[in-house]
Amino acid sequence: MPPEAPPPPLRLTLDLDALVANWRALDALSGTASAGAAVKADAYGLGARRVAMALRGAGCSDFFVAHWSEAVDLLDVLPAGNIAVLHGPQNPADAVFARDNGLRPVINSLHQARIWQEAGGGVCDLMVDTGINRLGLPLADLSDPVITGLQVDVLHSHLASADEDVPQNEAQRLRWLEAQGLVQHRRASLANSAGIALGSAYHGQLTRPGIALYGGVPSAALAGQIKQVAQPEAQVIQTRELEAGDQIGYNATFTAAEPMRVGVVSLGYADGYLRCWSGKGAMLADGLRLPVLGRVSMDMTVIDLSHAPQVGEGDWLALDYDLPAASALTGLSQYELLTSLGRRFPR
Ligand SMILES: *Cc1c(COP(=O)(O)O)cnc(C)c1O
């Protein structure tokens, strides 16, 4: 047995009450439809197991992952039949795996439908492409006997521009309605987080929010209804006093104009705090904003402690990680801000 390491200088606090409140808000906004949860990519980097357990406890019963390995991580915390795998079966082994473990594949093509049927079939979901041209069958394929023979639980499509007020949304919705007339199914689903805000005509029987569960606000209509969930924190590992003219970090992009106190925080681009935060980001302590000085490096970021004499080595600081504001500041999407948080944050 390797020794247990001392605790890391990074933590990722999850407000599970806020997560559940966001799911309830999205479920209520989904009207007569139920809200599921996209928990792919380790629940957008926040830890799929703890997210799934909390949402299951709140009453969520449809969970979406992209890869088979992501479904495996959830098998002991969710009923297998509540997990749908968005990428579907790429080969017969995937289909056998899904059947053996009771997982629901999302069928995305005639090829995948054949693989599923040849493995013995069973309940599955079906993804129809209505204009995003990513995964999914074109409407013209839906009358193929290999499709009409499927046992479809959820008939899905996915919106390309739900976060914008554009005619593409209505065009996709009409194709999704048309698809519903062509394939027998139990439930229909179209809306991601932003799609929920487009109104009841977009809801079907099931919605598939992801980013808004985790504190993202993908459309103005959701502002004020979504709470921050993820709070990354990092420890100060050294403080120093600078003289006027001293410079900070790689390429000396910051020069002290006067004597000042700074802190070195154990957080860098290897942790997902990318270089675009250089000279822009801030850490928070007791309501004070402590600006990032100079370049973010791989494992360290330097911050201004001139106005925070109480902050010292070993103290924990919160990153200013309100997703809409952080996205506007850095140019990273709210999705990237969450999914890029590195593996040194314990989940
Ligand atoms: C990721 C994903 C979602 C969730 O989208 P958000 O914009 O995060 O709400 C919904 N449906 C599908 C098919 C997805 O791939």
The ligand as a Tripos MOL2 file, in Angstrom:
@<TRIPOS>MOLECULE
LIG
   15    15     1     0     0
SMALL
NO_CHARGES

@<TRIPOS>ATOM
      1 C1        -24.5820   17.8100  -23.0390 C.3       1 LIG1
      2 C2        -25.9390   17.5820  -23.5500 C.ar      1 LIG1
      3 C3        -27.0480   18.1610  -22.9290 C.ar      1 LIG1
      4 C4        -26.9230   19.1900  -21.8290 C.3       1 LIG1
      5 O1        -26.6800   20.4540  -22.4030 O.3       1 LIG1
      6 P1        -26.5050   21.7950  -21.5310 P.3       1 LIG1
      7 O2        -26.3300   22.8590  -22.5420 O.co2     1 LIG1
      8 O3        -25.3000   21.5910  -20.6860 O.co2     1 LIG1
      9 O4        -27.7450   21.9450  -20.7170 O.co2     1 LIG1
     10 C5        -28.2940   17.7980  -23.3720 C.ar      1 LIG1
     11 N1        -28.4480   16.9320  -24.4000 N.ar      1 LIG1
     12 C6        -27.4050   16.3780  -25.0430 C.ar      1 LIG1
     13 C7        -27.6460   15.4450  -26.1650 C.3       1 LIG1
     14 C8        -26.1280   16.6930  -24.6480 C.ar      1 LIG1
     15 O5        -25.0770   16.1550  -25.3140 O.3       1 LIG1
@<TRIPOS>BOND
     1     1     2 1
     2     2     3 ar
     3     2    14 ar
     4     3     4 1
     5     3    10 ar
     6     4     5 1
     7     5     6 1
     8     6     7 2
     9     6     8 1
    10     6     9 1
    11    10    11 ar
    12    11    12 ar
    13    12    13 1
    14    12    14 ar
    15    14    15 1
@<TRIPOS>SUBSTRUCTURE
     1 LIG1         1 GROUP 0 **** ****
